[in-house]
Structure formats: C-alpha cells, structure tokens
Amino acid sequence: MSIGTSFFHNVTTRNLSQVNERISDLQGQISSGVNDPRPSADPVRALRLSAAKEQQEALDRYSSNLDRAGARLDQADTVLSEAGNVMRRIGELALRAASDTATATERDSIGTEVRSLRDSLLGLANARDESGRALFGGYGTQSDPFRDGPDGVVYQGDGGQSRLQVSESLSLPSGLSGDAVFAMGAEGGDVFAVIDDFLGSLGTASAAPRASVTGAGHLSVEPALTRAPAEWAMTLEGPLGTATVPFVAAQGAMSGAVEAINAQTTATGISAALDPETGGLILTAEGAVTVSNVARQPDDGGVLMVARDAEGVTQALVPHARTRDAVIDRLRGASEHLIDQRTQLGALSADAARHSDMIDNRKLAMSKAVSGLEDLDLANALTRLQQSMLTRDATQQAYVRITQQSLFDFLR
C-alpha cells in the first residue's frame, strides 16, 4: 500500500506540474500575442517561419542597397546639373569672346573666369557620396578619378559601373563612370580638352585664330617651336597646286622645314627661306600663298603658328578643331553630352525607384506571412487555457478527495 501511494503521489504531482507549465505558457503567449517560437511546439510552423524570416532579411538588404543606389544616383544627378550650368556659362563666354568687338582686355577677363569655372568643373568631376566614395571613378572609388597636369585633365579611374544587388537575380548600376560622363568620343576628346582649347584660342593677339591664312606672293610664318624636336605637317597651296609637307623642327633648327618645302616647289610653286629676324620661314610665290592644316606632334594645345603677310597683318593658326567657331560648337556639344549623361542617370534612378516599390510590396507581403505564422490565435489560446485550468482544478480536487480516504473507508 505504501509503494502504491508513493507512485500515485509522484504521478499526480508530475501531471499537475505539466498542466501548470502549459497554463503558464498559454498565459505568456496570450499576454505577448505571439505563438510559442520553440520548434518543439510546432516543427512545421517553425520551419516555415525560419524560411520567411530569412527571406525578410534578404529583402531588407535589397531595400538598403536600393536606398544607397538611389542616393548615389541623386547625388550624381545634382553634380551633373551643376556641371551643365558651368558649361552653359562657358558657352556664353565663348560667344562673347568670338565677337569682333571683344578687346584683348576683355578676352583676358573672360579667360580668368573660364579658368575658375574649369576648376569648379574639376571639383564636380571628383565629387564624392556621403560615404566618401568617388561618384565618377568607376570601380576605383577611393582616390580622385580626375587629375590636372601638364597635359591637361587626365582620367585615372576605369570604365566600370559599380552595381548593387537589388533582388535574387538582379543588380543595378549605382552611377556612371567618369570616362563615360566627361569623355565625348575619340573625335570630340573630353569636356576639359574642349575648355582648354577655348582657353588657348583666347591667348592670341588676333580676334579669332584661323585654320588657314593666305598672303599675296609673300607670307612669313613662325611655328611655335620647342627645345625638343617635334614632328610637323602643313598643307601649302600655291600657284601650281597643293601639297602636304611634313618636317621635323625645333628651336634654332628649321633647316629641315626649308628643305621639305623646297622639295615640293615644283608641285606648289612656293619657295621657302629662313627668316633671320624671327627664326621662322619666309614663303614666296608668283601668286597667292596659303598655309592650312597645321599639325604638331606632340601637340600641347594653343596656337601652333603665327603668320604675317606683306602688309604686316598678323594671324594665328590653329588646327580646325581649335578655331573659335569650332570650339563654340564643341562647347555646345559638351553641354549636350552632359545633358545626355544626366538623362541616363535619370533612367537609372527611375529604374531603382521602380524596383524599390517592388521590394516594398514584397516586404509587406512577407510581413503578413511572418505575422500569420507568429501571431497567436487568441480565441483558440483562450479555449485551450480554459481547458487546461479546468483539467488542473479537477485533478487537484480528485487528488484531495483520494488522499483524504483511509483503509477503514474502504472496509466499511
């Protein structure tokens, strides 16, 4: 009898403890409104909830990447807007400088402002986002992508586009490379080269440098020579015809040019001799003498040659691309190029906004799914709590009544 009573006490106590634990768990779930998160409570629901939360975390990462991409694209758009304003101002100054009424003093003043605007544009090209990464450096975002040097502004970044993952299978560009934004193709050069050519055209004594010059029977030309030998070429047109004359020349060494021009005398009718006063060339012919298509390698920009006719009228010679009309056209092209690049940024920004809306919708749907798995069915929980409390009370009452009886109660 003592062994049976002890076993009865242990079993009843353990069962009451389990019921009380179940009641405590249900009360905790009801107060928090959340289902029991332990896998042992519902393995299938726990597995589905884990997968849903992983997906929710991935969507949060995609949303964060889209926010970063949108912020970078917006900053780049702001920078290109300012760059467009700079180029429009330079274009206005170029039109003013090309006027026949512009004086040398006015051109000097224009040059000062253009150089300041060029520095501002260089600062915009090296702009950075809020995390300190270059906006137009391609993949290389730590150092300044554009450097100003003796050869002008040089792009030191790369042609890559930094991208951010915005879904399981898609990554979006977060900007454009500086090579695409500020370069205008092989023929157009880049935006900074156009500005430098404009500055070079301002530094001439004449109102407008030309690509060709003509003299009646006599023309004195003075190439812009350097100490290092350079390869030159120019087109000569005389009474007998036209010929392109290549030669090598340096300061104090123009004999090669004289020999090259005189070798073409039978084709052009033009003869050359050294000018003892300037160290340049004196071109003579029995008729008009025209010089055009002057080129030099290496070409440091600016005026390549100054020509003076028999009446002493001086004219600066530059390649056709550096004449003021051509420079104005190229400046206009540079402005249009920046507008095109800004349009591309706008398209990327719109694409990022569209994907951001899609991710937000997916996040909302996933939040509902997680809520459906986590949130407690209050009515069902209250019913189970009531049943557990009734079970506990009934068990306690039965236990009390049984333990109050003795052997004599059964013998009666």
C-alpha positions in Angstrom: 0.0 0.0 0.0 2.9 2.5 0.8 4.5 1.8 -2.6 1.2 2.4 -4.5 0.6 5.6 -2.6 4.0 7.0 -3.3 3.7 6.2 -7.0 0.3 7.9 -7.1 1.7 11.0 -5.4 4.6 11.2 -7.9 2.4 10.7 -11.0 -0.2 13.2 -9.8 2.4 15.8 -8.9 4.2 15.4 -12.3 0.9 15.8 -14.2 -0.1 18.9 -12.2 3.3 20.4 -12.9 2.9 19.8 -16.6 -0.6 21.3 -16.6 0.7 24.4 -14.7 3.6 24.7 -17.2 1.1 24.6 -20.1 -1.1 27.2 -18.4 1.9 29.4 -17.8 3.0 29.1 -21.4 -0.5 29.9 -22.7 -0.8 32.9 -20.4 2.6 34.2 -21.7 1.6 33.7 -25.3 -1.8 35.5 -24.7 0.0 38.4 -23.0 2.5 38.8 -25.9 0.2 37.8 -28.7 2.9 35.6 -30.2 2.9 31.8 -30.7 5.4 29.6 -28.9 8.6 30.1 -31.0 10.2 26.8 -30.0 10.4 24.2 -32.8 9.2 21.6 -30.4 5.9 23.4 -30.1 5.2 23.1 -33.9 8.1 21.9 -36.1 6.4 22.6 -39.4 5.4 26.1 -38.4 8.9 26.8 -37.0 10.5 25.7 -40.3 8.2 27.9 -42.4 8.8 30.8 -40.0 12.5 30.5 -40.3 12.4 30.5 -44.1 10.1 33.5 -44.1 12.4 35.5 -41.7 15.4 34.7 -43.9 13.6 36.0 -46.9 12.6 39.0 -44.9 16.2 39.7 -44.0 17.2 39.4 -47.7 14.5 41.9 -48.7 15.8 44.3 -46.1 19.3 44.0 -47.6 17.9 44.6 -51.1 15.9 47.6 -49.9 19.0 49.1 -48.2 21.0 48.6 -51.4 18.3 50.4 -53.4 18.3 53.3 -51.0 22.1 53.5 -51.4 21.9 53.3 -55.2 19.1 55.9 -55.2 21.1 58.3 -53.0 24.2 58.0 -55.2 22.2 58.5 -58.4 20.5 61.5 -56.9 23.9 63.0 -55.9 25.3 62.3 -59.3 22.3 64.0 -60.9 22.8 67.1 -58.7 26.5 67.2 -59.7 25.7 66.9 -63.4 23.1 69.6 -63.1 25.8 71.9 -61.7 28.3 70.8 -64.4 25.7 71.7 -67.0 25.4 75.2 -65.5 29.2 75.6 -65.7 29.3 74.5 -69.3 26.4 76.9 -70.2 28.3 79.8 -68.6 31.5 78.9 -70.5 29.4 78.8 -73.7 28.1 82.3 -73.1 31.7 83.5 -72.5 32.8 81.8 -75.7 30.2 83.7 -77.7 31.2 86.9 -76.2 34.9 86.3 -76.9 34.1 85.5 -80.5 32.6 88.9 -81.1 34.6 91.2 -83.3 34.2 93.9 -80.8 35.9 91.9 -78.0 39.1 93.6 -76.9 42.3 91.8 -75.7 41.5 93.1 -72.1 38.0 91.6 -72.3 39.4 88.3 -73.6 41.9 88.2 -70.7 39.0 88.8 -68.2 37.0 86.0 -69.9 40.0 83.7 -69.7 40.3 84.3 -65.9 36.6 83.4 -65.4 36.8 80.4 -67.6 39.8 79.0 -65.7 37.9 79.5 -62.5 34.9 77.6 -64.0 37.2 74.9 -65.2 38.5 74.4 -61.6 34.9 74.2 -60.4 34.1 71.6 -63.0 37.1 69.5 -62.0 35.9 69.6 -58.4 32.5 68.4 -59.5 34.1 65.6 -61.5 35.8 64.4 -58.3 32.7 64.7 -56.2 32.0 62.0 -53.6 29.0 60.5 -52.0 28.1 60.5 -48.3 30.4 57.6 -47.6 33.4 59.3 -49.3 33.4 57.2 -52.5 34.0 58.9 -55.8 30.8 59.3 -57.8 32.6 59.1 -61.2 35.6 56.8 -60.6 34.1 53.5 -61.9 35.3 50.7 -59.7 38.1 52.8 -58.3 36.2 55.0 -55.8 38.9 55.8 -53.2 41.1 58.3 -55.0 40.2 61.3 -57.2 39.5 59.9 -60.7 40.5 63.2 -62.4 43.9 64.7 -62.1 45.1 68.0 -63.6 48.6 68.0 -65.0 50.8 69.4 -67.7 48.9 67.5 -70.4 45.5 68.7 -69.1 43.0 66.8 -67.0 43.6 63.1 -67.1 41.0 60.4 -66.1 42.7 57.9 -63.8 39.6 55.8 -63.0 38.2 53.0 -65.1 35.2 52.3 -67.3 33.4 50.1 -64.8 30.0 50.8 -63.2 29.6 50.0 -59.5 26.5 47.8 -59.1 24.4 46.8 -56.1 22.3 43.6 -55.7 18.6 44.5 -55.6 17.0 41.1 -55.9 17.9 37.4 -56.0 18.9 37.7 -59.7 19.4 41.4 -60.5 22.0 44.1 -59.7 21.6 47.7 -60.7 24.2 50.3 -61.5 24.7 53.0 -58.8 26.3 55.5 -61.1 28.2 56.2 -64.3 32.0 56.1 -64.9 33.8 59.4 -65.4 35.1 58.1 -68.7 31.5 58.0 -70.0 30.3 61.2 -68.4 33.1 63.6 -69.3 34.6 62.0 -72.5 33.0 62.8 -75.8 34.5 60.0 -78.0 37.7 59.8 -80.0 36.9 62.8 -82.2 35.3 65.0 -79.6 38.0 64.5 -76.9 36.7 65.3 -73.5 35.0 68.2 -71.8 38.2 69.5 -70.2 40.1 69.4 -73.5 37.4 71.5 -75.1 37.7 74.1 -72.4 41.5 74.1 -72.7 41.2 74.6 -76.5 38.9 77.6 -75.8 41.4 79.0 -73.3 44.2 78.5 -75.9 42.2 80.4 -78.5 41.8 83.3 -76.1 45.5 83.7 -75.7 46.1 85.0 -79.2 46.7 88.5 -80.3 44.1 88.3 -83.1 40.4 88.4 -82.7 39.9 84.9 -84.0 42.6 82.2 -84.7 42.1 80.6 -88.1 42.8 77.2 -89.6 44.3 78.8 -92.8 45.8 82.0 -93.9 46.6 83.4 -97.3 49.2 86.0 -98.4 49.7 87.7 -101.8 53.0 86.4 -103.0 54.6 86.6 -99.6 53.9 85.0 -96.2 56.1 84.9 -93.1 55.3 82.1 -90.7 56.7 81.5 -87.2 56.0 78.0 -85.8 55.6 77.6 -82.0 58.9 75.7 -81.6 60.1 73.9 -78.5 63.6 72.8 -77.5 62.7 69.2 -78.2 62.3 68.3 -81.8 58.7 67.9 -82.9 57.0 66.4 -86.0 55.2 69.0 -88.0 52.9 69.0 -91.0 51.1 71.6 -93.0 49.3 72.0 -96.3 50.7 74.5 -98.8 48.7 75.8 -101.7 50.4 77.9 -104.3 50.1 78.9 -108.0 51.0 75.4 -109.2 48.9 73.3 -106.8 48.7 71.9 -103.3 50.9 69.6 -101.2 51.2 68.4 -97.6 54.7 69.0 -96.3 55.9 67.0 -93.2 59.1 68.1 -91.4 60.9 68.0 -88.1 61.9 71.2 -86.3 63.0 72.6 -83.0 64.1 76.0 -81.7 67.1 77.1 -83.8 66.7 74.1 -86.2 64.4 75.0 -89.1 66.6 73.9 -92.0 64.7 70.6 -92.4 61.5 72.6 -92.9 63.1 74.7 -95.7 64.4 71.6 -97.4 61.0 69.9 -97.2 59.1 72.9 -98.6 61.5 73.5 -101.4 61.4 69.8 -102.4 57.7 70.5 -103.2 58.2 73.7 -105.1 57.5 72.1 -108.5 54.2 70.9 -107.1 53.2 74.1 -105.4 55.2 77.0 -106.8 56.2 78.0 -103.3 59.8 78.6 -102.1 61.0 78.8 -98.5 63.8 80.5 -96.8 64.8 81.1 -93.2 63.6 84.4 -91.6 66.7 85.9 -89.9 64.6 88.2 -87.7 62.2 85.6 -86.3 63.9 82.3 -86.9 60.8 81.3 -88.8 60.1 80.8 -92.5 59.6 83.2 -95.4 57.3 81.7 -98.1 57.2 83.3 -101.5 55.5 82.6 -104.8 54.3 84.1 -108.1 50.8 84.3 -106.7 48.8 83.6 -103.6 50.4 81.5 -100.8 48.0 79.6 -98.5 49.0 77.7 -95.3 46.5 75.4 -93.7 46.0 72.1 -91.7 49.0 72.9 -89.4 49.7 70.0 -87.0 52.4 69.2 -84.5 53.2 66.1 -82.5 53.3 66.3 -79.6 50.5 68.9 -79.6 50.4 70.9 -76.3 47.4 73.0 -77.5 47.2 76.7 -78.1 48.4 78.5 -81.2 50.7 76.4 -83.5 51.9 79.1 -85.9 51.7 82.8 -86.4 51.6 84.1 -90.0 52.3 87.7 -91.2 51.6 88.9 -94.8 53.4 91.5 -96.8 51.4 94.3 -95.2 52.3 93.2 -91.7 48.8 91.8 -90.8 49.3 89.0 -88.2 47.1 85.9 -88.0 47.3 83.0 -85.6 47.0 79.5 -87.0 45.5 76.6 -85.1 44.0 73.2 -86.1 40.5 73.4 -87.4 39.1 71.9 -84.2 40.6 74.8 -82.2 39.2 77.7 -84.2 36.8 79.7 -82.2 33.7 78.7 -84.3 34.7 75.0 -83.9 35.4 75.5 -80.2 31.9 77.1 -79.7 30.4 74.1 -81.5 32.4 71.7 -79.3 31.4 73.5 -76.2 27.8 73.2 -77.3 28.4 69.6 -77.9 29.9 69.1 -74.5 26.9 70.7 -72.8 24.6 68.4 -74.8 26.7 65.4 -73.9 26.3 66.2 -70.2 22.6 66.5 -70.7 22.6 63.1 -72.3 24.5 61.6 -69.4 22.1 63.2 -67.0 19.2 61.6 -68.9 20.9 58.2 -68.5 21.2 58.9 -64.7 17.5 59.8 -64.7 16.7 56.5 -66.3 18.8 54.5 -63.8 17.2 56.5 -60.9 13.7 55.7 -62.2 14.6 52.0 -62.6 15.9 52.0 -59.0 12.6 53.7 -57.8 10.6 51.1 -59.6 12.5 48.2 -58.1 12.2 49.9 -54.7 8.4 49.8 -55.0 8.5 46.2 -55.9 10.7 45.3 -52.9 8.4 47.3 -50.6 5.4 45.3 -51.9 7.3 42.1 -51.3 8.3 43.2 -47.8 4.7 43.9 -47.0 3.6 40.5 -48.2 6.4 38.8 -46.3 5.5 40.7 -43.1 1.9 39.4 -43.4 3.2 35.9 -43.9 5.5 36.2 -40.9 2.7 37.7 -38.9 0.4 34.9 -39.8 3.0 32.4 -38.5 4.0 34.3 -35.4 0.7 35.9 -34.2 -1.4 34.0 -31.8 -4.9 32.8 -32.4 -6.3 34.4 -29.3 -9.7 32.6 -29.3 -8.0 29.2 -29.7 -5.4 30.1 -27.0 -8.1 31.2 -24.5 -10.1 28.0 -25.1 -7.0 25.9 -24.5 -6.2 27.9 -21.4 -9.7 27.4 -20.0 -9.5 23.6 -20.7 -6.1 23.4 -19.0 -7.3 25.3 -16.0 -10.4 23.1 -15.7 -8.2 20.0 -16.0 -5.9 21.3 -13.3 -8.8 22.1 -10.9 -10.4 18.8 -11.5 -7.2 16.9 -10.9 -6.5 18.8 -7.7 -10.0 18.1 -6.3 -9.8 14.4 -7.2 -6.3 14.2 -5.6 -7.5 15.9 -2.4 -10.5 13.6 -2.1 -8.5 10.4 -2.7 -5.7 11.3 -0.3 -8.2 12.1 2.5 -9.5 8.4 2.4 -8.0 5.7 4.6 -8.2 1.8 4.6 -11.1 1.9 7.0 -13.1 3.9 4.5 -12.7 1.0 2.0 -13.5 -1.6 4.6 -16.9 -0.2 5.6 
